[in-house]
Amino acid sequence: RYRFENQAAVLDGTPSRRLQLVDLGSSDGSSSMATLQFAVNSLKQSGGDMPLPMHVTFGEHPRSDEKKLRSTLDKYGDWFQRNNITRDVLMRSFYEPLFEAESIDFFMSFICLHWLDSSSNDFEN
């Protein structure tokens, strides 16, 4: 959706809005950042060298360590700035509504990956 709505504006250097990404279950942010960096590099390769204006929300359960998540993200402050990415942290359960309808372009959640060791053999069958 973003690509079609905003492609001409991005190419002109006047994007109409930021691409909205959400990572649900960000934990300490380290896996989130590796995935985000890969995604941003892939988008840049497909759309040229222009910085894509983005906003990323890192969501985590309210009882998790918000300070650790923010500390991890702060280590990437220069990277966020170079890539025209704003960010925030949302400490709420994703079992409740978090955003307005149709306000997010891309959700990711790797919360289920911690089960792969015990169930990965099931995928072979």
Buried (B, 14 or more C-beta within 10 A) or exposed (E): EBEEBBEEEBEEEEBEEBBBBBBBBBBBBBBBBEEBEEBBEEBBEEEEEEBBBBBBBBBBBEEBEBEBBBEBBEEBEEBBEEBBBEBEBBBEEBEEEBEEEEEBBBBBEBBEEEEEEEEEEEEEE
